[in-house]
Amino acid sequence: MTFANVGSLETKPGQRDAVLSILVRPMPGLKEAGCLLYEVGVNDAVPDTVFVCELWESPEAHRASLGLESVQAAIEEAMPLLTGEMGGNQFTVLGSPLH
Amino acid sequence: MTFANVGSLETKPGQRDAVLSILVRPMPGLKEAGCLLYEVGVNDAVPDTVFVCELWESPEAHRASLGLESVQAAIEEAMPLLTGEMGGNQFTVLGSPLH
């Protein structure tokens, strides 16, 4: 079942765009790992925060993706720019009014 | 620009599945209104809560959709089953490592 991972990452002051540029850079292997959607963005009313909205084929696919070289490189590069404050939710998708 | 609306709706005790069934029912006009994605789901570790993950063509499209008959009917039907406690984030999508 499709697994949703939506969240917010607080960045150190002034580092939002640097983190954003890391997370929107192509991450080879993501699609093959079962990533269905990975949207990254911001809300100017919420400074120093990057938001992500991800859909995966399964929770296992999401977990396994954290072992991908490209994903680990992005995490390693972004980590020093983050405060560690994170929010969000994970859930199993059960349906949609669209289809 | 794509607008993301991700959130959680707390239901009254025992009303999660009733709210879920309302939100996954087809809502005519949603796609035409600019809805790109509308995923609804649950997390058994977070009882009495329904999660949504929505993508829209724009914030205006999202706002206008609240006036759709099908959306208003769903809101009206679900409202008595909700506590009013809601969480989540809205953001502008700026990119994706997938494409």
N, CA and C atoms of all chains as a GROMACS GRO file, in nm:
protein
  594
    1MET      N    1   0.084  -0.118   0.000
    1MET     CA    2   0.000   0.000   0.000
    1MET      C    3   0.088   0.124   0.000
    2THR      N    4   0.035   0.226  -0.069
    2THR     CA    5   0.114   0.350  -0.078
    2THR      C    6   0.136   0.408   0.060
    3PHE      N    7   0.260   0.452   0.081
    3PHE     CA    8   0.299   0.506   0.211
    3PHE      C    9   0.332   0.654   0.191
    4ALA      N   10   0.273   0.739   0.277
    4ALA     CA   11   0.299   0.883   0.267
    4ALA      C   12   0.392   0.928   0.380
    5ASN      N   13   0.489   1.009   0.343
    5ASN     CA   14   0.579   1.069   0.442
    5ASN      C   15   0.582   1.218   0.414
    6VAL      N   16   0.516   1.292   0.502
    6VAL     CA   17   0.512   1.438   0.481
    6VAL      C   18   0.577   1.503   0.602
    7GLY      N   19   0.655   1.607   0.577
    7GLY     CA   20   0.725   1.661   0.691
    7GLY      C   21   0.783   1.799   0.670
    8SER      N   22   0.838   1.851   0.779
    8SER     CA   23   0.903   1.981   0.774
    8SER      C   24   1.040   1.968   0.841
    9LEU      N   25   1.139   2.035   0.784
    9LEU     CA   26   1.276   2.033   0.835
    9LEU      C   27   1.315   2.176   0.870
   10GLU      N   28   1.345   2.200   0.996
   10GLU     CA   29   1.388   2.336   1.032
   10GLU      C   30   1.535   2.352   0.999
   11THR      N   31   1.568   2.462   0.932
   11THR     CA   32   1.709   2.484   0.897
   11THR      C   33   1.769   2.587   0.993
   12LYS      N   34   1.899   2.591   0.999
   12LYS     CA   35   1.966   2.698   1.074
   12LYS      C   36   1.933   2.830   1.002
   13PRO      N   37   1.935   2.940   1.074
   13PRO     CA   38   1.897   3.068   1.013
   13PRO      C   39   1.969   3.095   0.880
   14GLY      N   40   1.891   3.125   0.779
   14GLY     CA   41   1.951   3.161   0.651
   14GLY      C   42   1.990   3.044   0.564
   15GLN      N   43   1.966   2.921   0.610
   15GLN     CA   44   2.011   2.803   0.534
   15GLN      C   45   1.898   2.734   0.457
   16ARG      N   46   1.782   2.796   0.456
   16ARG     CA   47   1.667   2.730   0.391
   16ARG      C   48   1.697   2.698   0.244
   17ASP      N   49   1.742   2.798   0.170
   17ASP     CA   50   1.761   2.778   0.025
   17ASP      C   51   1.874   2.681  -0.005
   18ALA      N   52   1.973   2.678   0.084
   18ALA     CA   53   2.084   2.583   0.065
   18ALA      C   54   2.030   2.439   0.082
   19VAL      N   55   1.946   2.419   0.183
   19VAL     CA   56   1.888   2.285   0.205
   19VAL      C   57   1.794   2.250   0.090
   20LEU      N   58   1.718   2.349   0.048
   20LEU     CA   59   1.625   2.328  -0.063
   20LEU      C   60   1.702   2.280  -0.187
   21SER      N   61   1.812   2.345  -0.217
   21SER     CA   62   1.888   2.309  -0.339
   21SER      C   63   1.945   2.168  -0.330
   22ILE      N   64   1.977   2.123  -0.210
   22ILE     CA   65   2.026   1.985  -0.192
   22ILE      C   66   1.913   1.886  -0.218
   23LEU      N   67   1.795   1.916  -0.164
   23LEU     CA   68   1.684   1.819  -0.170
   23LEU      C   69   1.617   1.812  -0.307
   24VAL      N   70   1.633   1.917  -0.390
   24VAL     CA   71   1.570   1.908  -0.522
   24VAL      C   72   1.668   1.858  -0.628
   25ARG      N   73   1.792   1.835  -0.587
   25ARG     CA   74   1.891   1.782  -0.680
   25ARG      C   75   1.854   1.637  -0.714
   26PRO      N   76   1.865   1.594  -0.841
   26PRO     CA   77   1.828   1.456  -0.875
   26PRO      C   78   1.898   1.355  -0.784
   27MET      N   79   1.823   1.258  -0.732
   27MET     CA   80   1.878   1.152  -0.648
   27MET      C   81   1.861   1.020  -0.723
   28PRO      N   82   1.965   0.977  -0.798
   28PRO     CA   83   1.957   0.852  -0.874
   28PRO      C   84   1.913   0.734  -0.786
   29GLY      N   85   1.826   0.653  -0.844
   29GLY     CA   86   1.784   0.532  -0.774
   29GLY      C   87   1.657   0.548  -0.695
   30LEU      N   88   1.610   0.673  -0.678
   30LEU     CA   89   1.492   0.699  -0.596
   30LEU      C   90   1.367   0.631  -0.656
   31LYS      N   91   1.351   0.653  -0.786
   31LYS     CA   92   1.232   0.597  -0.854
   31LYS      C   93   1.236   0.444  -0.848
   32GLU      N   94   1.354   0.391  -0.879
   32GLU     CA   95   1.368   0.245  -0.878
   32GLU      C   96   1.347   0.188  -0.738
   33ALA      N   97   1.373   0.269  -0.639
   33ALA     CA   98   1.356   0.224  -0.499
   33ALA      C   99   1.209   0.226  -0.458
   34GLY      N  100   1.122   0.280  -0.548
   34GLY     CA  101   0.979   0.278  -0.515
   34GLY      C  102   0.922   0.412  -0.473
   35CYS      N  103   0.995   0.518  -0.505
   35CYS     CA  104   0.944   0.652  -0.475
   35CYS      C  105   0.844   0.694  -0.583
   36LEU      N  106   0.724   0.728  -0.542
   36LEU     CA  107   0.617   0.763  -0.638
   36LEU      C  108   0.605   0.914  -0.654
   37LEU      N  109   0.643   0.984  -0.547
   37LEU     CA  110   0.631   1.130  -0.548
   37LEU      C  111   0.727   1.184  -0.441
   38TYR      N  112   0.792   1.296  -0.476
   38TYR     CA  113   0.883   1.356  -0.375
   38TYR      C  114   0.885   1.506  -0.407
   39GLU      N  115   0.797   1.579  -0.341
   39GLU     CA  116   0.786   1.721  -0.367
   39GLU      C  117   0.850   1.800  -0.252
   40VAL      N  118   0.927   1.902  -0.288
   40VAL     CA  119   1.001   1.980  -0.189
   40VAL      C  120   0.961   2.126  -0.206
   41GLY      N  121   0.938   2.194  -0.096
   41GLY     CA  122   0.900   2.334  -0.110
   41GLY      C  123   0.913   2.413   0.017
   42VAL      N  124   0.862   2.536   0.011
   42VAL     CA  125   0.874   2.630   0.122
   42VAL      C  126   0.742   2.706   0.140
   43ASN      N  127   0.734   2.771   0.253
   43ASN     CA  128   0.621   2.859   0.282
   43ASN      C  129   0.684   2.984   0.343
   44ASP      N  130   0.676   3.095   0.271
   44ASP     CA  131   0.744   3.216   0.319
   44ASP      C  132   0.693   3.263   0.454
   45ALA      N  133   0.575   3.215   0.493
   45ALA     CA  134   0.521   3.253   0.625
   45ALA      C  135   0.586   3.169   0.736
   46VAL      N  136   0.663   3.068   0.695
   46VAL     CA  137   0.729   2.981   0.793
   46VAL      C  138   0.880   2.982   0.761
   47PRO      N  139   0.953   3.081   0.811
   47PRO     CA  140   1.094   3.098   0.773
   47PRO      C  141   1.180   2.979   0.816
   48ASP      N  142   1.294   2.966   0.749
   48ASP     CA  143   1.395   2.864   0.788
   48ASP      C  144   1.336   2.725   0.799
   49THR      N  145   1.248   2.691   0.705
   49THR     CA  146   1.186   2.558   0.705
   49THR      C  147   1.169   2.510   0.563
   50VAL      N  148   1.204   2.382   0.542
   50VAL     CA  149   1.180   2.318   0.411
   50VAL      C  150   1.078   2.207   0.434
   51PHE      N  151   0.983   2.198   0.342
   51PHE     CA  152   0.876   2.098   0.354
   51PHE      C  153   0.894   1.990   0.248
   52VAL      N  154   0.860   1.869   0.285
   52VAL     CA  155   0.864   1.759   0.188
   52VAL      C  156   0.731   1.684   0.192
   53CYS      N  157   0.694   1.632   0.077
   53CYS     CA  158   0.573   1.551   0.065
   53CYS      C  159   0.610   1.434  -0.023
   54GLU      N  160   0.615   1.316   0.038
   54GLU     CA  161   0.664   1.199  -0.034
   54GLU      C  162   0.559   1.088  -0.035
   55LEU      N  163   0.552   1.016  -0.148
   55LEU     CA  164   0.471   0.894  -0.155
   55LEU      C  165   0.561   0.780  -0.198
   56TRP      N  166   0.545   0.666  -0.134
   56TRP     CA  167   0.629   0.549  -0.162
   56TRP      C  168   0.543   0.426  -0.184
   57GLU      N  169   0.597   0.329  -0.255
   57GLU     CA  170   0.521   0.205  -0.280
   57GLU      C  171   0.489   0.133  -0.149
   58SER      N  172   0.574   0.151  -0.049
   58SER     CA  173   0.552   0.086   0.082
   58SER      C  174   0.643   0.151   0.186
   59PRO      N  175   0.613   0.127   0.314
   59PRO     CA  176   0.704   0.179   0.417
   59PRO      C  177   0.845   0.119   0.404
   60GLU      N  178   0.848  -0.006   0.360
   60GLU     CA  179   0.979  -0.072   0.344
   60GLU      C  180   1.061  -0.002   0.234
   61ALA      N  181   0.993   0.036   0.127
   61ALA     CA  182   1.063   0.105   0.017
   61ALA      C  183   1.123   0.236   0.069
   62HIS      N  184   1.043   0.306   0.149
   62HIS     CA  185   1.092   0.433   0.206
   62HIS      C  186   1.214   0.407   0.294
   63ARG      N  187   1.201   0.310   0.384
   63ARG     CA  188   1.312   0.280   0.476
   63ARG      C  189   1.438   0.241   0.396
   64ALA      N  190   1.419   0.154   0.295
   64ALA     CA  191   1.535   0.105   0.219
   64ALA      C  192   1.604   0.219   0.144
   65SER      N  193   1.524   0.319   0.104
   65SER     CA  194   1.581   0.429   0.024
   65SER      C  195   1.686   0.507   0.103
   66LEU      N  196   1.674   0.502   0.235
   66LEU     CA  197   1.768   0.578   0.318
   66LEU      C  198   1.909   0.521   0.305
   67GLY      N  199   1.917   0.399   0.246
   67GLY     CA  200   2.048   0.337   0.225
   67GLY      C  201   2.107   0.370   0.089
   68LEU      N  202   2.031   0.436   0.006
   68LEU     CA  203   2.082   0.473  -0.127
   68LEU      C  204   2.198   0.572  -0.115
   69GLU      N  205   2.300   0.554  -0.198
   69GLU     CA  206   2.417   0.643  -0.194
   69GLU      C  207   2.375   0.789  -0.212
   70SER      N  208   2.288   0.812  -0.311
   70SER     CA  209   2.248   0.951  -0.341
   70SER      C  210   2.171   1.013  -0.224
   71VAL      N  211   2.091   0.931  -0.157
   71VAL     CA  212   2.013   0.983  -0.045
   71VAL      C  213   2.105   1.010   0.074
   72GLN      N  214   2.196   0.916   0.099
   72GLN     CA  215   2.292   0.936   0.211
   72GLN      C  216   2.377   1.060   0.187
   73ALA      N  217   2.417   1.082   0.063
   73ALA     CA  218   2.499   1.200   0.033
   73ALA      C  219   2.421   1.327   0.060
   74ALA      N  220   2.294   1.326   0.024
   74ALA     CA  221   2.210   1.446   0.045
   74ALA      C  222   2.190   1.470   0.195
   75ILE      N  223   2.165   1.363   0.268
   75ILE     CA  224   2.145   1.376   0.414
   75ILE      C  225   2.272   1.431   0.477
   76GLU      N  226   2.386   1.373   0.438
   76GLU     CA  227   2.516   1.415   0.495
   76GLU      C  228   2.542   1.564   0.468
   77GLU      N  229   2.507   1.608   0.346
   77GLU     CA  230   2.533   1.747   0.307
   77GLU      C  231   2.436   1.842   0.379
   78ALA      N  232   2.312   1.796   0.398
   78ALA     CA  233   2.210   1.885   0.456
   78ALA      C  234   2.219   1.891   0.609
   79MET      N  235   2.257   1.782   0.671
   79MET     CA  236   2.253   1.771   0.818
   79MET      C  237   2.316   1.889   0.891
   80PRO      N  238   2.435   1.936   0.852
   80PRO     CA  239   2.496   2.048   0.926
   80PRO      C  240   2.417   2.177   0.913
   81LEU      N  241   2.324   2.183   0.818
   81LEU     CA  242   2.246   2.304   0.793
   81LEU      C  243   2.111   2.299   0.863
   82LEU      N  244   2.085   2.189   0.933
   82LEU     CA  245   1.955   2.169   0.999
   82LEU      C  246   1.969   2.184   1.150
   83THR      N  247   1.861   2.225   1.214
   83THR     CA  248   1.864   2.238   1.360
   83THR      C  249   1.833   2.104   1.427
   84GLY      N  250   1.770   2.013   1.349
   84GLY     CA  251   1.731   1.885   1.409
   84GLY      C  252   1.582   1.884   1.442
   85GLU      N  253   1.521   2.004   1.440
   85GLU     CA  254   1.376   2.014   1.465
   85GLU      C  255   1.302   1.968   1.340
   86MET      N  256   1.224   1.861   1.353
   86MET     CA  257   1.150   1.808   1.238
   86MET      C  258   1.006   1.782   1.279
   87GLY      N  259   0.918   1.796   1.182
   87GLY     CA  260   0.778   1.766   1.212
   87GLY      C  261   0.719   1.685   1.097
   88GLY      N  262   0.595   1.647   1.111
   88GLY     CA  263   0.530   1.579   1.000
   88GLY      C  264   0.455   1.454   1.042
   89ASN      N  265   0.409   1.384   0.941
   89ASN     CA  266   0.330   1.263   0.963
   89ASN      C  267   0.363   1.156   0.861
   90GLN      N  268   0.341   1.034   0.900
   90GLN     CA  269   0.351   0.922   0.806
   90GLN      C  270   0.217   0.849   0.810
   91PHE      N  271   0.170   0.807   0.695
   91PHE     CA  272   0.043   0.733   0.697
   91PHE      C  273   0.031   0.642   0.576
   92THR      N  274  -0.060   0.544   0.588
   92THR     CA  275  -0.090   0.453   0.478
   92THR      C  276  -0.204   0.514   0.398
   93VAL      N  277  -0.186   0.526   0.269
   93VAL     CA  278  -0.290   0.584   0.183
   93VAL      C  279  -0.396   0.477   0.158
   94LEU      N  280  -0.522   0.513   0.184
   94LEU     CA  281  -0.631   0.416   0.168
   94LEU      C  282  -0.728   0.453   0.057
   95GLY      N  283  -0.715   0.575   0.004
   95GLY     CA  284  -0.804   0.612  -0.105
   95GLY      C  285  -0.789   0.757  -0.145
   96SER      N  286  -0.870   0.795  -0.243
   96SER     CA  287  -0.865   0.932  -0.294
   96SER      C  288  -0.999   0.968  -0.358
   97PRO      N  289  -1.047   1.088  -0.333
   97PRO     CA  290  -1.171   1.132  -0.397
   97PRO      C  291  -1.150   1.166  -0.544
   98LEU      N  292  -1.024   1.161  -0.589
   98LEU     CA  293  -0.990   1.195  -0.728
   98LEU      C  294  -1.010   1.076  -0.821
   99HIS      N  295  -0.998   0.953  -0.765
   99HIS     CA  296  -1.011   0.835  -0.853
   99HIS      C  297  -1.070   0.720  -0.777
  100MET      N  298   0.227   2.791  -0.951
  100MET     CA  299   0.314   2.690  -0.893
  100MET      C  300   0.232   2.592  -0.811
  101THR      N  301   0.278   2.468  -0.812
  101THR     CA  302   0.204   2.366  -0.738
  101THR      C  303   0.199   2.400  -0.591
  102PHE      N  304   0.081   2.384  -0.536
  102PHE     CA  305   0.057   2.415  -0.394
  102PHE      C  306   0.027   2.285  -0.321
  103ALA      N  307   0.098   2.264  -0.209
  103ALA     CA  308   0.077   2.142  -0.128
  103ALA      C  309  -0.002   2.175  -0.002
  104ASN      N  310  -0.098   2.092   0.027
  104ASN     CA  311  -0.176   2.105   0.150
  104ASN      C  312  -0.176   1.968   0.216
  105VAL      N  313  -0.099   1.954   0.323
  105VAL     CA  314  -0.091   1.826   0.392
  105VAL      C  315  -0.140   1.845   0.534
  106GLY      N  316  -0.219   1.750   0.581
  106GLY     CA  317  -0.274   1.775   0.714
  106GLY      C  318  -0.329   1.652   0.783
  107SER      N  319  -0.368   1.677   0.906
  107SER     CA  320  -0.430   1.570   0.987
  107SER      C  321  -0.559   1.625   1.047
  108LEU      N  322  -0.661   1.541   1.050
  108LEU     CA  323  -0.791   1.579   1.105
  108LEU      C  324  -0.821   1.484   1.222
  109GLU      N  325  -0.838   1.539   1.340
  109GLU     CA  326  -0.871   1.452   1.453
  109GLU      C  327  -1.022   1.425   1.453
  110THR      N  328  -1.057   1.297   1.467
  110THR     CA  329  -1.200   1.264   1.467
  110THR      C  330  -1.246   1.239   1.611
  111LYS      N  331  -1.375   1.245   1.630
  111LYS     CA  332  -1.427   1.204   1.761
  111LYS      C  333  -1.400   1.055   1.777
  112PRO      N  334  -1.390   1.008   1.899
  112PRO     CA  335  -1.354   0.866   1.922
  112PRO      C  336  -1.440   0.770   1.839
  113GLY      N  337  -1.372   0.682   1.767
  113GLY     CA  338  -1.445   0.580   1.692
  113GLY      C  339  -1.497   0.625   1.558
  114GLN      N  340  -1.472   0.752   1.520
  114GLN     CA  341  -1.529   0.805   1.395
  114GLN      C  342  -1.428   0.811   1.281
  115ARG      N  343  -1.308   0.756   1.304
  115ARG     CA  344  -1.205   0.767   1.200
  115ARG      C  345  -1.251   0.709   1.067
  116ASP      N  346  -1.301   0.586   1.070
  116ASP     CA  347  -1.336   0.518   0.944
  116ASP      C  348  -1.455   0.584   0.876
  117ALA      N  349  -1.544   0.642   0.955
  117ALA     CA  350  -1.660   0.712   0.896
  117ALA      C  351  -1.609   0.834   0.819
  118VAL      N  352  -1.515   0.907   0.880
  118VAL     CA  353  -1.460   1.026   0.813
  118VAL      C  354  -1.380   0.983   0.690
  119LEU      N  355  -1.304   0.877   0.707
  119LEU     CA  356  -1.225   0.825   0.594
  119LEU      C  357  -1.316   0.794   0.474
  120SER      N  358  -1.428   0.728   0.501
  120SER     CA  359  -1.518   0.688   0.390
  120SER      C  360  -1.578   0.810   0.320
  121ILE      N  361  -1.599   0.918   0.395
  121ILE     CA  362  -1.651   1.042   0.334
  121ILE      C  363  -1.544   1.102   0.242
  122LEU      N  364  -1.420   1.106   0.292
  122LEU     CA  365  -1.314   1.177   0.218
  122LEU      C  366  -1.262   1.099   0.096
  123VAL      N  367  -1.284   0.967   0.095
  123VAL     CA  368  -1.236   0.894  -0.024
  123VAL      C  369  -1.346   0.876  -0.129
  124ARG      N  370  -1.466   0.924  -0.096
  124ARG     CA  371  -1.573   0.916  -0.193
  124ARG      C  372  -1.545   1.014  -0.308
  125PRO      N  373  -1.573   0.973  -0.434
  125PRO     CA  374  -1.544   1.064  -0.546
  125PRO      C  375  -1.608   1.202  -0.524
  126MET      N  376  -1.531   1.307  -0.547
  126MET     CA  377  -1.582   1.444  -0.536
  126MET      C  378  -1.579   1.506  -0.677
  127PRO      N  379  -1.691   1.501  -0.750
  127PRO     CA  380  -1.695   1.557  -0.885
  127PRO      C  381  -1.646   1.704  -0.888
  128GLY      N  382  -1.568   1.732  -0.990
  128GLY     CA  383  -1.523   1.869  -1.009
  128GLY      C  384  -1.387   1.898  -0.949
  129LEU      N  385  -1.336   1.806  -0.870
  129LEU     CA  386  -1.209   1.828  -0.801
  129LEU      C  387  -1.094   1.843  -0.902
  130LYS      N  388  -1.091   1.748  -0.996
  130LYS     CA  389  -0.982   1.751  -1.095
  130LYS      C  390  -0.991   1.878  -1.181
  131GLU      N  391  -1.114   1.907  -1.224
  131GLU     CA  392  -1.133   2.026  -1.308
  131GLU      C  393  -1.097   2.153  -1.230
  132ALA      N  394  -1.110   2.147  -1.100
  132ALA     CA  395  -1.079   2.265  -1.017
  132ALA      C  396  -0.929   2.283  -0.998
  133GLY      N  397  -0.850   2.182  -1.047
  133GLY     CA  398  -0.705   2.199  -1.038
  133GLY      C  399  -0.640   2.113  -0.932
  134CYS      N  400  -0.712   2.010  -0.887
  134CYS     CA  401  -0.652   1.918  -0.790
  134CYS      C  402  -0.565   1.817  -0.863
  135LEU      N  403  -0.439   1.810  -0.825
  135LEU     CA  404  -0.342   1.721  -0.894
  135LEU      C  405  -0.327   1.589  -0.818
  136LEU      N  406  -0.350   1.596  -0.687
  136LEU     CA  407  -0.333   1.477  -0.602
  136LEU      C  408  -0.415   1.498  -0.476
  137TYR      N  409  -0.480   1.390  -0.430
  137TYR     CA  410  -0.557   1.402  -0.305
  137TYR      C  411  -0.557   1.263  -0.243
  138GLU      N  412  -0.460   1.239  -0.157
  138GLU     CA  413  -0.446   1.107  -0.095
  138GLU      C  414  -0.495   1.115   0.050
  139VAL      N  415  -0.572   1.014   0.088
  139VAL     CA  416  -0.632   1.011   0.222
  139VAL      C  417  -0.589   0.882   0.291
  140GLY      N  418  -0.552   0.891   0.416
  140GLY     CA  419  -0.510   0.768   0.482
  140GLY      C  420  -0.506   0.779   0.633
  141VAL      N  421  -0.452   0.673   0.694
  141VAL     CA  422  -0.448   0.663   0.840
  141VAL      C  423  -0.314   0.608   0.885
  142ASN      N  424  -0.290   0.621   1.013
  142ASN     CA  425  -0.172   0.563   1.075
  142ASN      C  426  -0.222   0.499   1.204
  143ASP      N  427  -0.220   0.368   1.211
  143ASP     CA  428  -0.278   0.300   1.327
  143ASP      C  429  -0.210   0.338   1.459
  144ALA      N  430  -0.090   0.398   1.449
  144ALA     CA  431  -0.021   0.442   1.572
  144ALA      C  432  -0.077   0.577   1.618
  145VAL      N  433  -0.161   0.638   1.535
  145VAL     CA  434  -0.220   0.767   1.570
  145VAL      C  435  -0.373   0.754   1.560
  146PRO      N  436  -0.436   0.704   1.666
  146PRO     CA  437  -0.579   0.674   1.660
  146PRO      C  438  -0.666   0.798   1.634
  147ASP      N  439  -0.785   0.773   1.585
  147ASP     CA  440  -0.885   0.880   1.569
  147ASP      C  441  -0.831   0.999   1.489
  148THR      N  442  -0.754   0.968   1.385
  148THR     CA  443  -0.698   1.074   1.300
  148THR      C  444  -0.698   1.030   1.155
  149VAL      N  445  -0.741   1.122   1.068
  149VAL     CA  446  -0.734   1.096   0.922
  149VAL      C  447  -0.634   1.196   0.865
  150PHE      N  448  -0.548   1.146   0.776
  150PHE     CA  449  -0.445   1.229   0.715
  150PHE      C  450  -0.478   1.256   0.568
  151VAL      N  451  -0.445   1.374   0.523
  151VAL     CA  452  -0.462   1.406   0.381
  151VAL      C  453  -0.332   1.465   0.327
  152CYS      N  454  -0.310   1.438   0.200
  152CYS     CA  455  -0.193   1.492   0.129
  152CYS      C  456  -0.245   1.537  -0.007
  153GLU      N  457  -0.247   1.667  -0.027
  153GLU     CA  458  -0.308   1.723  -0.147
  153GLU      C  459  -0.207   1.808  -0.224
  154LEU      N  460  -0.216   1.801  -0.357
  154LEU     CA  461  -0.139   1.892  -0.443
  154LEU      C  462  -0.238   1.962  -0.535
  155TRP      N  463  -0.218   2.093  -0.552
  155TRP     CA  464  -0.310   2.174  -0.632
  155TRP      C  465  -0.229   2.256  -0.733
  156GLU      N  466  -0.296   2.297  -0.840
  156GLU     CA  467  -0.227   2.379  -0.940
  156GLU      C  468  -0.182   2.512  -0.881
  157SER      N  469  -0.255   2.560  -0.780
  157SER     CA  470  -0.222   2.689  -0.717
  157SER      C  471  -0.299   2.700  -0.585
  158PRO      N  472  -0.257   2.794  -0.499
  158PRO     CA  473  -0.334   2.816  -0.377
  158PRO      C  474  -0.476   2.861  -0.407
  159GLU      N  475  -0.491   2.937  -0.515
  159GLU     CA  476  -0.625   2.985  -0.553
  159GLU      C  477  -0.715   2.867  -0.593
  160ALA      N  478  -0.658   2.770  -0.662
  160ALA     CA  479  -0.737   2.653  -0.703
  160ALA      C  480  -0.786   2.580  -0.578
  161HIS      N  481  -0.694   2.567  -0.480
  161HIS     CA  482  -0.733   2.499  -0.356
  161HIS      C  483  -0.846   2.576  -0.288
  162ARG      N  484  -0.827   2.706  -0.273
  162ARG     CA  485  -0.929   2.788  -0.205
  162ARG      C  486  -1.064   2.777  -0.279
  163ALA      N  487  -1.060   2.788  -0.412
  163ALA     CA  488  -1.185   2.786  -0.490
  163ALA      C  489  -1.256   2.651  -0.476
  164SER      N  490  -1.179   2.545  -0.458
  164SER     CA  491  -1.240   2.411  -0.451
  164SER      C  492  -1.332   2.398  -0.330
  165LEU      N  493  -1.306   2.479  -0.228
  165LEU     CA  494  -1.388   2.471  -0.107
  165LEU      C  495  -1.532   2.515  -0.136
  166GLY      N  496  -1.551   2.577  -0.253
  166GLY     CA  497  -1.685   2.620  -0.292
  166GLY      C  498  -1.758   2.516  -0.378
  167LEU      N  499  -1.687   2.410  -0.414
  167LEU     CA  500  -1.752   2.306  -0.495
  167LEU      C  501  -1.862   2.237  -0.414
  168GLU      N  502  -1.971   2.206  -0.480
  168GLU     CA  503  -2.084   2.141  -0.412
  168GLU      C  504  -2.040   2.010  -0.345
  169SER      N  505  -1.963   1.930  -0.420
  169SER     CA  506  -1.923   1.798  -0.367
  169SER      C  507  -1.832   1.814  -0.245
  170VAL      N  508  -1.747   1.918  -0.248
  170VAL     CA  509  -1.656   1.940  -0.136
  170VAL      C  510  -1.734   1.991  -0.015
  171GLN      N  511  -1.825   2.083  -0.039
  171GLN     CA  512  -1.906   2.136   0.072
  171GLN      C  513  -1.991   2.025   0.134
  172ALA      N  514  -2.043   1.936   0.051
  172ALA     CA  515  -2.125   1.825   0.105
  172ALA      C  516  -2.039   1.736   0.193
  173ALA      N  517  -1.915   1.709   0.150
  173ALA     CA  518  -1.826   1.623   0.228
  173ALA      C  519  -1.790   1.692   0.360
  174ILE      N  520  -1.760   1.820   0.354
  174ILE     CA  521  -1.726   1.895   0.476
  174ILE      C  522  -1.844   1.892   0.573
  175GLU      N  523  -1.962   1.918   0.522
  175GLU     CA  524  -2.082   1.922   0.605
  175GLU      C  525  -2.106   1.786   0.673
  176GLU      N  526  -2.084   1.679   0.598
  176GLU     CA  527  -2.107   1.544   0.649
  176GLU      C  528  -2.000   1.505   0.752
  177ALA      N  529  -1.877   1.550   0.727
  177ALA     CA  530  -1.766   1.509   0.815
  177ALA      C  531  -1.759   1.594   0.942
  178MET      N  532  -1.794   1.720   0.933
  178MET     CA  533  -1.775   1.815   1.043
  178MET      C  534  -1.824   1.763   1.178
  179PRO      N  535  -1.946   1.708   1.187
  179PRO     CA  536  -1.995   1.662   1.318
  179PRO      C  537  -1.913   1.546   1.376
  180LEU      N  538  -1.831   1.483   1.292
  180LEU     CA  539  -1.752   1.367   1.336
  180LEU      C  540  -1.610   1.408   1.375
  181LEU      N  541  -1.579   1.538   1.362
  181LEU     CA  542  -1.445   1.588   1.391
  181LEU      C  543  -1.442   1.665   1.522
  182THR      N  544  -1.325   1.665   1.585
  182THR     CA  545  -1.313   1.740   1.711
  182THR      C  546  -1.279   1.887   1.683
  183GLY      N  547  -1.229   1.913   1.560
  183GLY     CA  548  -1.186   2.050   1.529
  183GLY      C  549  -1.035   2.065   1.539
  184GLU      N  550  -0.972   1.965   1.601
  184GLU     CA  551  -0.825   1.966   1.612
  184GLU      C  552  -0.766   1.928   1.476
  185MET      N  553  -0.692   2.019   1.417
  185MET     CA  554  -0.633   1.992   1.285
  185MET      C  555  -0.486   2.032   1.287
  186GLY      N  556  -0.406   1.961   1.207
  186GLY     CA  557  -0.265   1.998   1.198
  186GLY      C  558  -0.222   1.992   1.053
  187GLY      N  559  -0.098   2.026   1.028
  187GLY     CA  560  -0.049   2.014   0.893
  187GLY      C  561   0.025   2.137   0.844
  188ASN      N  562   0.059   2.133   0.717
  188ASN     CA  563   0.136   2.243   0.657
  188ASN      C  564   0.087   2.270   0.515
  189GLN      N  565   0.108   2.391   0.473
  189GLN     CA  566   0.084   2.428   0.334
  189GLN      C  567   0.214   2.486   0.279
  190PHE      N  568   0.249   2.449   0.156
  190PHE     CA  569   0.372   2.506   0.101
  190PHE      C  570   0.368   2.509  -0.051
  191THR      N  571   0.455   2.592  -0.108
  191THR     CA  572   0.471   2.600  -0.252
  191THR      C  573   0.577   2.500  -0.294
  192VAL      N  574   0.545   2.416  -0.387
  192VAL     CA  575   0.642   2.316  -0.434
  192VAL      C  576   0.741   2.384  -0.528
  193LEU      N  577   0.871   2.364  -0.499
  193LEU     CA  578   0.974   2.430  -0.580
  193LEU      C  579   1.059   2.331  -0.658
  194GLY      N  580   1.043   2.202  -0.628
  194GLY     CA  581   1.122   2.105  -0.705
  194GLY      C  582   1.108   1.965  -0.650
  195SER      N  583   1.181   1.873  -0.716
  195SER     CA  584   1.175   1.733  -0.677
  195SER      C  585   1.301   1.661  -0.719
  196PRO      N  586   1.358   1.578  -0.637
  196PRO     CA  587   1.476   1.499  -0.676
  196PRO      C  588   1.439   1.387  -0.772
  197LEU      N  589   1.307   1.369  -0.795
  197LEU     CA  590   1.260   1.263  -0.884
  197LEU      C  591   1.265   1.304  -1.032
  198HIS      N  592   1.255   1.435  -1.056
  198HIS     CA  593   1.256   1.479  -1.198
  198HIS      C  594   1.319   1.616  -1.213
   0.00000   0.00000   0.00000
